């Protein structure tokens, strides 16, 4: 039996439906929901393969797909995945455990980027954070980037992320206080981290 995610534990039975309604209302109002996608877009080549990890209602993955990238989304909440499929046809949306991605994400082969936005790492099941980071790192191609963003001041912080990423073979490149690249400072209430899988060494020839 899979452990309950913190998302499900904190939000309760109505949490997913309420979140879907809020995201749809913000989109209808014309709110800017593409900030995370803009950052990822500049980090990857054109027509990149991107995994939207903890995709929720699909807003980040959909924005990346509109920019020409091949997107796969995975989320543990079937209500959110159903909303992503209804609102954003095109990307492949899957229900799945981020600590055990399995064939759903691997079918497209290695990814140029994995993005885990919107508090994904502080909403996974308790005690699985390192396993999730390792799983996300494991589907990156050499040179690929893991881009994460979550609120600080909770049980999992920026230094925990750096440690888990390093254990998974990634190198820390950047730490920002916002998705629009405000400089990091210790009092920031949000962290955006960029970690990269080292490129494969050149072969002699």
C-alpha positions as CSV (number, residue, x, y, z in Angstrom):
1,X,0.0,0.0,0.0
2,X,1.4,3.4,-1.0
3,X,1.9,5.9,1.9
4,X,-0.5,8.8,1.9
5,X,0.9,12.0,0.5
6,X,1.0,15.1,2.6
7,X,-1.2,16.7,-0.1
8,X,-4.0,14.2,0.6
9,X,-3.5,14.4,4.3
10,X,-3.6,18.2,4.5
11,X,-6.3,18.9,1.9
12,X,-8.8,16.2,2.7
13,X,-11.5,14.8,0.4
14,X,-12.5,18.2,-1.1
15,X,-8.9,19.4,-1.5
16,X,-8.3,18.4,-5.0
17,X,-11.7,19.5,-6.3
18,X,-11.3,22.9,-4.6
19,X,-7.8,23.3,-6.1
20,X,-9.1,22.5,-9.6
21,X,-11.8,25.1,-9.2
22,X,-9.3,27.7,-8.0
23,X,-6.9,27.1,-10.9
24,X,-9.7,27.3,-13.4
25,X,-10.9,30.5,-11.9
26,X,-7.5,32.1,-12.0
27,X,-7.1,31.0,-15.7
28,X,-10.5,32.5,-16.5
29,X,-9.4,35.8,-14.8
30,X,-6.3,35.9,-17.0
31,X,-3.9,35.4,-14.2
32,X,-0.2,34.8,-15.1
33,X,0.2,31.1,-14.5
34,X,3.2,30.5,-16.7
35,X,6.1,31.8,-14.6
36,X,7.6,28.4,-13.8
37,X,7.3,27.4,-17.5
38,X,9.2,30.5,-18.6
39,X,12.1,29.6,-16.4
40,X,12.2,26.0,-17.5
41,X,11.9,27.1,-21.2
42,X,15.2,29.0,-21.1
43,X,17.0,26.1,-19.5
44,X,16.3,23.5,-22.2
45,X,16.8,23.2,-25.9
46,X,14.0,23.6,-28.4
47,X,11.6,20.7,-28.6
48,X,12.9,19.3,-25.3
49,X,11.5,16.4,-23.5
50,X,10.1,17.6,-20.1
51,X,8.6,15.7,-17.2
52,X,6.1,17.7,-15.2
53,X,6.5,15.9,-11.8
54,X,3.5,16.5,-9.5
55,X,1.7,18.1,-12.5
56,X,-1.5,18.9,-10.7
57,X,-4.0,20.4,-13.1
58,X,-1.3,20.6,-15.8
59,X,-0.8,24.3,-16.0
60,X,3.0,24.2,-16.0
61,X,3.2,21.3,-18.5
62,X,0.6,22.8,-20.7
63,X,2.5,26.1,-20.9
64,X,5.7,24.2,-21.8
65,X,3.8,22.2,-24.5
66,X,2.6,25.5,-26.0
67,X,6.3,26.5,-26.2
68,X,6.9,23.4,-28.4
69,X,8.2,20.9,-25.8
70,X,7.2,17.3,-25.5
71,X,5.6,17.0,-22.0
72,X,4.7,14.1,-19.8
73,X,2.9,14.8,-16.5
74,X,2.7,12.6,-13.5
75,X,0.7,13.2,-10.3
76,X,-0.5,11.0,-7.4
77,X,-3.9,12.6,-7.3
78,X,-6.3,11.2,-10.0
79,X,-8.7,14.1,-9.6
80,X,-6.0,16.6,-10.6
81,X,-4.8,14.3,-13.5
82,X,-8.4,14.1,-14.8
83,X,-8.5,17.9,-14.8
84,X,-5.2,18.1,-16.6
85,X,-6.5,15.8,-19.3
86,X,-9.8,17.7,-19.6
87,X,-8.3,21.2,-19.7
88,X,-5.0,20.6,-21.4
89,X,-5.1,18.0,-24.1
90,X,-1.8,17.2,-25.8
91,X,0.7,16.3,-23.1
92,X,0.5,12.8,-21.7
93,X,-0.9,12.9,-18.2
94,X,-0.5,10.0,-15.8
95,X,-1.5,9.0,-12.3
96,X,1.6,7.7,-10.5
97,X,3.9,7.8,-7.5
98,X,6.9,10.1,-8.0
99,X,9.0,7.9,-5.8
100,X,8.4,5.0,-8.3
101,X,7.9,6.5,-11.7
102,X,7.8,3.3,-13.6
103,X,7.0,2.9,-17.3
104,X,4.7,5.9,-17.5
105,X,7.5,8.4,-17.5
106,X,10.2,6.2,-19.0
107,X,8.4,5.4,-22.2
108,X,9.7,8.7,-23.7
109,X,13.2,7.9,-22.6
110,X,15.5,10.4,-20.8
111,X,14.2,13.9,-20.2
112,X,16.0,17.1,-20.8
113,X,14.3,18.6,-17.8
114,X,12.2,17.6,-14.8
115,X,10.2,20.3,-13.2
116,X,8.6,19.9,-9.7
117,X,6.8,23.2,-9.1
118,X,4.0,24.2,-6.7
119,X,5.3,22.7,-3.4
120,X,5.6,19.2,-4.9
121,X,8.5,18.2,-2.6
122,X,6.8,19.3,0.6
123,X,3.6,17.5,-0.3
124,X,5.0,14.0,-1.1
125,X,4.5,11.3,1.4
126,X,6.5,11.8,4.6
127,X,9.9,10.2,4.5
128,X,9.9,9.8,0.7
129,X,11.5,13.1,-0.3
130,X,15.0,11.6,-1.0
131,X,13.5,8.8,-2.9
132,X,11.4,11.2,-5.0
133,X,14.5,13.3,-5.8
134,X,16.4,10.2,-6.7
135,X,13.6,9.0,-9.0
136,X,13.4,12.4,-10.7
137,X,17.2,12.5,-11.1
138,X,17.1,9.0,-12.6
139,X,15.1,10.0,-15.6
140,X,17.3,12.9,-16.6
141,X,19.6,12.6,-19.5
142,X,23.3,13.6,-19.0
143,X,23.2,17.4,-18.9
144,X,19.5,17.5,-18.0
145,X,18.2,19.7,-15.2
146,X,15.9,19.2,-12.3
147,X,14.0,22.4,-11.4
148,X,12.1,22.5,-8.1
149,X,10.2,25.2,-6.2
150,X,8.6,25.0,-2.8
151,X,7.8,27.0,0.3
152,X,10.5,27.3,3.0
153,X,9.9,27.0,6.7
154,X,8.5,23.5,6.6
155,X,9.9,20.1,7.3
156,X,12.0,20.0,4.1
157,X,14.2,22.9,3.2
158,X,16.8,24.1,0.6
159,X,19.7,22.3,2.3
160,X,17.8,19.1,2.4
161,X,17.1,19.4,-1.3
162,X,20.8,20.0,-2.1
163,X,21.8,17.0,0.0
164,X,19.3,14.7,-1.7
165,X,20.2,16.0,-5.1
166,X,23.9,15.4,-4.5
167,X,23.2,11.9,-3.3
168,X,21.3,11.3,-6.5
169,X,24.3,12.5,-8.6
170,X,23.2,16.0,-9.4
171,X,25.1,19.2,-9.1
172,X,23.6,22.4,-7.6
173,X,23.7,25.3,-10.1
174,X,21.3,27.9,-8.8
175,X,19.1,28.8,-5.9
176,X,16.6,31.7,-6.2
177,X,14.0,33.2,-3.9
178,X,11.3,33.3,-6.7
179,X,10.5,31.9,-10.1
180,X,11.4,35.3,-11.6
181,X,14.9,34.9,-10.3
182,X,15.0,37.2,-7.3
183,X,18.3,36.5,-5.5
184,X,18.2,33.9,-2.7
185,X,18.4,35.1,0.9
186,X,18.0,33.2,4.1
187,X,14.7,34.8,5.0
188,X,13.1,33.9,1.7
189,X,9.7,32.2,2.0
190,X,10.2,30.3,-1.3
191,X,13.1,28.5,-2.9
192,X,13.7,27.6,-6.5
193,X,16.5,25.2,-7.1
194,X,18.2,24.2,-10.3
195,X,20.3,21.0,-10.2
196,X,21.9,19.3,-13.2
197,X,23.0,15.8,-14.1
198,X,26.7,16.1,-15.2
199,X,27.1,15.8,-18.9
200,X,28.6,12.5,-20.2
201,X,32.4,12.8,-20.7
202,X,33.5,13.2,-24.3
203,X,34.9,10.1,-25.8
204,X,38.3,10.0,-27.4
205,X,38.1,9.4,-31.2
